[in-house]
Amino acid sequence: MSRYARQIAVPVFGPEGQERLRVARILVAGAGGLAAPVLQYLVGAGVGFIRLVDPDLVEQGNLHRQTLFRESDLGRAKVDAAADTLAALNPDCTVEAVRARVDPGNAAALADGAEVILDCGDSFALSYILSDLCHDTGRTFISASVIGTDGYVGGFCGGGPSLRAVFPELPPRLGSCAEDGVLGPVLGVVGSLQAQMSLAILARMTPSPIGRLISYDARLHRFGGFDFSAAVEPVHRPAFIAPDAIVDDDFVVDLRAEDEAPLVRPDALRLPVDAFGPTGPRPAPGQRAVLCCRSGLRAWTAAGRLSAVWPGEIALVAMGDPVEQAG
C-alpha cells in the first residue's frame, strides 16, 4: 500500500476510498488531450479497470497536447499506445484498449459493467449520446470540453440532471480542436479537474460533484462555475441513433450538401435546415423523422424547427466524415 499512502492519508479518502478505486470499472471515451491527464491520474490512483475507446491513430499534430504519446508511437492506434504507457505507470490497473468509434449502436455494450463514464472526446454528438445513456441507466457521467483557451467539466446524471438539462439548446456554431485549435496546458487543467471529479465519485467523497460545473478561462486566468442540481430535464429530447438503426418506414432527411456526401439512402430527401418550419415538410402520421448530417449540429437545429410544428418522434444521425465511414 506504500504506492497509495499519500492519498489514503487524506481524511475524506482513506483506506475505504482506496478499496473502492481498486474494484472500480469505468469507461473512458476518447484517448486524446483530455484523456492524457485523466488516464495518468486515474491509473496512478489505482482505479482497477478502465475500458478505453478511440478510433484514431497517433499523429504528429497530436503530440503537443496528447502527452501519453511519443514520436515512436506515430501511426499506432491511440488506445494501444496509451495502454502500454499506462501499464508501465501502474501494472495493478487493467486498461482494455478498444479501437472503435462510440456511437448509439455500440455505446451500451461498451459501457457494460462501467459505473462511471468519462467523456474525453471532441464531439458534441458523443457527449449527448453518452449523457442519454447515463441518464437512462443511472450511471454517473463526467463530461469535459476544451476549445482554444476555454474549457469546462461537469458531473451529470447518476441521480442528477443530464447534459441536456444544462445545455438544452446548442449555439449556432460549435467549435472543435481541429477547427479552432487548443492549448495543451488548458487540456491539462481541465483534464485534471475531470480526473478529480471522477475520483470523488468512485471513492464516494463528499460533497459529490454531481450537479456542479467548473469553467476555466486560460486567457483571463480565471475559474468559474455554478450548481445545476435543480436543472429540469427538457421535454424536447431527440435522440441520436446509429445509421443502421434507420428503418424502411422512417421519414429520412439528409441535411448535407450534394458535394458533401452521397445520400444516406436513395429515398432520403436532401434538404437544408431552413426548409423546416410552418410551411416545411413533415412526416406522415405515425412516421419517425430521421435527420442526418455530418456532426449532428444541423440535425439538432432542424429537429428544433420541426418539433415546433410537428409533435412526432424525431431521431438524429451524426454521419461523420465519408472517409471515416468507409474506414
C-alpha positions in Angstrom: 0.0 0.0 0.0 3.0 2.3 0.0 2.1 3.3 -3.6 -1.1 4.9 -2.4 -0.1 6.0 1.1 -0.3 9.8 0.4 -3.8 9.6 -0.9 -5.0 7.2 1.8 -3.8 9.7 4.3 -6.3 12.3 3.0 -9.1 12.2 5.7 -12.0 12.3 3.2 -10.4 9.5 1.1 -8.9 6.9 3.5 -8.5 3.2 3.0 -12.2 2.8 2.2 -11.8 5.1 -0.8 -8.7 3.2 -2.0 -10.6 -0.1 -1.9 -13.4 1.4 -3.9 -10.9 2.5 -6.5 -9.4 -1.0 -6.7 -12.7 -2.6 -7.6 -14.0 0.3 -9.8 -14.7 -0.1 -13.5 -15.0 2.9 -15.8 -15.4 3.7 -19.5 -13.2 6.5 -21.0 -14.4 7.6 -24.4 -11.5 9.3 -26.2 -7.8 8.9 -25.9 -6.6 12.4 -26.8 -5.7 15.6 -25.0 -8.2 15.4 -22.2 -7.6 11.7 -21.7 -3.9 12.2 -21.2 -4.1 13.8 -17.7 -7.3 11.9 -16.9 -5.8 8.5 -17.5 -2.5 9.1 -15.9 -4.1 10.4 -12.7 -6.8 7.6 -12.5 -4.3 4.9 -13.2 -1.8 6.4 -10.8 -4.5 6.5 -8.1 -5.2 2.8 -8.6 -8.5 2.6 -10.5 -8.9 -1.2 -11.1 -10.3 -1.4 -14.6 -10.6 1.2 -17.5 -12.1 0.5 -20.9 -10.5 3.0 -23.2 -12.2 3.6 -26.6 -11.0 5.7 -29.5 -10.8 5.0 -33.3 -7.8 7.2 -34.2 -4.1 6.7 -34.8 -1.3 8.8 -33.2 -0.3 11.7 -35.5 2.5 14.3 -35.2 -0.1 17.1 -34.7 -1.3 15.3 -31.5 2.0 15.4 -29.6 1.9 19.0 -28.3 -1.1 18.1 -26.1 -1.6 14.3 -26.0 1.2 13.6 -23.6 0.7 9.9 -23.3 2.3 9.5 -26.7 5.9 9.7 -28.1 7.4 10.1 -31.5 7.9 6.4 -31.6 4.1 5.9 -31.3 3.3 7.7 -34.6 1.0 5.6 -36.7 -0.1 3.4 -33.8 -3.7 3.1 -32.6 -4.0 5.7 -29.8 -5.7 3.1 -27.4 -2.8 0.7 -27.8 -0.1 3.3 -27.3 -1.9 4.7 -24.3 -2.5 1.2 -22.8 1.3 0.5 -23.0 2.2 3.8 -21.3 -0.3 3.2 -18.6 0.8 -0.4 -17.9 4.3 1.0 -17.3 2.8 3.5 -14.9 0.8 1.1 -12.7 0.6 -2.6 -13.6 -2.1 -3.0 -10.9 -4.6 -1.3 -13.2 -6.1 -3.1 -16.2 -6.6 -0.9 -19.3 -8.7 -2.6 -22.0 -8.0 -0.9 -25.4 -10.8 -0.8 -27.8 -10.2 0.8 -31.2 -13.7 1.9 -32.2 -15.9 5.0 -32.7 -18.5 5.2 -29.9 -21.9 5.6 -31.5 -25.5 4.9 -30.4 -25.3 1.4 -31.7 -22.4 0.3 -29.5 -22.4 2.7 -26.6 -24.4 0.4 -24.3 -22.2 -2.6 -24.9 -19.0 -0.5 -24.4 -20.4 0.8 -21.1 -21.3 -2.7 -19.9 -20.0 -3.0 -16.3 -18.9 0.6 -16.0 -20.2 2.6 -13.1 -18.8 5.9 -14.3 -18.4 7.1 -17.9 -15.9 9.8 -18.8 -16.4 11.9 -22.0 -12.9 12.8 -23.2 -13.8 13.2 -26.9 -14.1 16.2 -29.2 -17.7 15.7 -30.4 -20.9 17.2 -29.1 -22.8 14.3 -30.5 -20.7 11.8 -28.5 -21.4 13.9 -25.3 -25.1 13.7 -25.8 -25.1 10.1 -26.7 -23.2 9.2 -23.5 -25.3 11.6 -21.4 -28.5 10.0 -22.6 -27.2 6.5 -21.9 -26.1 7.5 -18.3 -29.4 9.3 -17.7 -31.4 6.2 -18.8 -29.3 3.7 -16.8 -28.5 5.7 -13.7 -24.7 5.9 -14.3 -22.6 9.0 -13.5 -21.3 11.0 -16.5 -18.3 13.2 -16.1 -18.0 15.4 -19.3 -15.4 17.9 -20.2 -14.7 20.1 -23.2 -11.9 22.4 -24.2 -11.7 24.7 -27.2 -8.9 27.3 -27.6 -8.3 28.7 -24.2 -11.6 27.9 -22.6 -12.9 24.7 -21.1 -15.4 23.2 -18.6 -16.1 20.0 -16.7 -19.2 18.8 -15.0 -20.8 15.9 -13.1 -24.0 14.8 -14.7 -26.6 12.1 -14.3 -26.1 9.5 -11.6 -29.2 10.9 -9.8 -28.5 14.4 -11.0 -29.5 16.4 -14.1 -28.2 15.3 -17.5 -26.2 17.3 -20.0 -29.4 18.1 -21.9 -30.9 19.7 -18.7 -27.9 22.1 -18.6 -27.4 22.6 -22.3 -30.9 22.0 -23.9 -30.0 24.2 -26.9 -26.8 24.4 -29.0 -25.1 27.6 -30.2 -25.3 28.4 -33.9 -21.7 27.2 -34.3 -19.8 24.6 -32.3 -16.0 24.8 -32.3 -13.6 21.9 -32.4 -9.9 21.4 -31.7 -9.3 20.8 -35.4 -11.1 24.0 -36.5 -10.3 26.4 -33.6 -7.1 25.0 -32.1 -6.4 24.2 -28.5 -3.6 24.8 -26.0 -2.1 21.8 -24.3 -1.9 23.2 -20.7 -5.6 24.1 -20.8 -6.4 20.5 -21.5 -4.1 19.6 -18.6 -6.0 21.8 -16.2 -9.5 20.7 -17.3 -8.5 17.1 -17.6 -7.1 17.2 -14.1 -10.4 18.5 -12.8 -12.2 15.8 -14.7 -10.0 13.2 -13.0 -10.6 14.7 -9.6 -14.4 14.7 -10.1 -14.1 11.0 -11.2 -12.1 10.1 -8.1 -14.6 11.8 -5.9 -17.4 9.8 -7.4 -15.6 6.5 -7.3 -14.3 6.9 -3.8 -17.6 8.4 -2.6 -16.0 11.5 -1.3 -18.4 14.3 0.0 -19.8 16.6 -1.2 -20.4 14.9 -4.5 -19.5 16.8 -7.7 -22.8 15.7 -9.4 -24.7 18.8 -10.3 -21.6 21.0 -10.4 -19.9 22.6 -13.4 -16.5 24.3 -13.3 -15.3 26.5 -16.1 -11.7 27.7 -16.9 -10.7 30.7 -18.9 -6.9 30.4 -19.5 -6.7 33.8 -21.3 -8.0 35.7 -18.3 -6.6 33.1 -15.8 -9.9 32.7 -14.2 -12.1 29.9 -12.9 -15.9 30.0 -12.6 -18.7 27.6 -12.1 -22.3 27.0 -10.9 -24.6 24.5 -9.3 -27.1 23.0 -11.7 -28.6 20.3 -9.4 -32.1 21.8 -9.8 -32.0 21.9 -13.6 -35.1 20.4 -15.3 -34.9 17.8 -18.0 -36.2 19.2 -21.3 -39.4 17.8 -22.8 -37.9 18.0 -26.4 -35.3 15.3 -26.4 -34.4 14.0 -29.9 -32.1 11.0 -29.5 -29.1 10.1 -31.6 -29.3 6.8 -33.4 -26.8 4.8 -35.5 -27.1 4.9 -39.3 -28.0 1.2 -39.3 -30.9 1.9 -37.0 -32.8 3.7 -39.8 -35.8 1.6 -40.9 -37.8 1.5 -44.1 -40.8 3.4 -42.7 -38.8 6.4 -41.5 -39.1 9.8 -43.0 -35.4 10.4 -43.7 -33.8 13.8 -44.5 -30.1 14.2 -45.4 -29.1 17.8 -44.5 -25.7 17.5 -46.1 -25.0 19.3 -49.4 -24.7 17.2 -52.6 -21.0 17.8 -52.9 -20.5 16.9 -49.2 -21.6 13.3 -49.2 -23.9 10.9 -51.1 -27.5 10.5 -49.7 -27.7 8.3 -46.6 -30.1 6.2 -48.6 -31.6 6.5 -52.1 -35.1 7.5 -51.0 -33.9 10.2 -48.5 -34.8 13.8 -49.1 -31.9 16.2 -49.4 -32.9 19.5 -47.7 -31.3 22.4 -45.9 -32.1 23.2 -42.3 -34.1 26.2 -43.1 -36.5 24.1 -45.2 -38.2 23.1 -41.9 -40.8 25.4 -40.3 -44.5 26.2 -40.5 -44.7 25.6 -44.3 -41.9 23.0 -44.5 -42.1 19.2 -45.0 -43.5 16.9 -42.3 -43.6 13.2 -41.9 -46.9 11.3 -42.3 -48.8 10.4 -39.1 -47.0 7.6 -37.2 -43.8 8.1 -39.1 -40.5 8.8 -37.3 -38.4 11.7 -38.6 -34.7 10.9 -39.0 -32.5 13.9 -39.6 -28.9 13.2 -40.8 -25.8 15.4 -41.1 -22.1 15.2 -40.6 -21.7 16.3 -36.9 -25.3 16.3 -35.7 -25.4 20.1 -35.3 -27.6 20.7 -38.4 -29.8 17.7 -37.4 -30.2 19.1 -33.9 -31.2 22.6 -35.3 -33.6 21.1 -37.9 -35.2 19.0 -35.1 -35.9 22.1 -33.1 -37.6 23.7 -36.1 -39.6 20.6 -36.9 -40.7 19.9 -33.4 -42.2 23.4 -33.2 -44.8 22.4 -35.8 -45.0 18.6 -35.6 -45.4 16.5 -32.4 -44.0 13.2 -33.6 -40.8 11.3 -32.8 -37.5 12.7 -34.1 -34.2 10.9 -34.3 -30.8 12.4 -35.2 -27.8 10.8 -37.0 -24.3 12.1 -36.9 -22.8 10.5 -40.0 -19.2 11.6 -39.5 -16.8 12.1 -42.4 -17.3 10.0 -45.6 -13.7 8.7 -45.3 -14.3 7.7 -41.7 -17.4 5.7 -42.7 -15.5 3.9 -45.5 -12.8 3.0 -43.0 
